[in-house]
Amino acid sequence: MVDAGDLCVEVVYAASADTVFRCTLRLPAGSRVSDAVRASGLAVRYPNADWRAAGNLGVFGVPVAPQHPLHEGDRIEVYRALAQHPMQARRARAERGRR
């Protein structure tokens, strides 16, 4: 039975370029982003996903804190650390192009 105060949200995490974790949840009203991530089982399936670190969570592409309140239909995104700083990647591509 679905309570009228429940929220339907989705948690997504791109584990790699071709592997995406996606979990749709129904949580009680007043839940926070951290509640959704915990309930999704992400930490069990991907223990290296550091979702507690600053800047690693977002809702529809907007960075949020773990304490951010959820709204109906929110998509919680858990971000991976960059493999390389974007400016370093750009310099490396430019250097390869000069050869």
PEMO-V790024 format. One record per pair of residues at least 24 apart in sequence whose C-alpha atoms are under 6 Angstrom apart, sorted by the first residue. I is the first residue (numbers start at 1). J is the second residue. If there is no record, write none. Layout:
I/J, I/J
This chain:
5/29, 7/72, 8/72, 8/73, 9/73, 9/74, 9/75, 10/75, 10/76, 11/75, 11/76, 12/77, 13/78, 31/70, 32/67, 32/68, 32/69, 32/70, 33/66, 33/68, 34/66
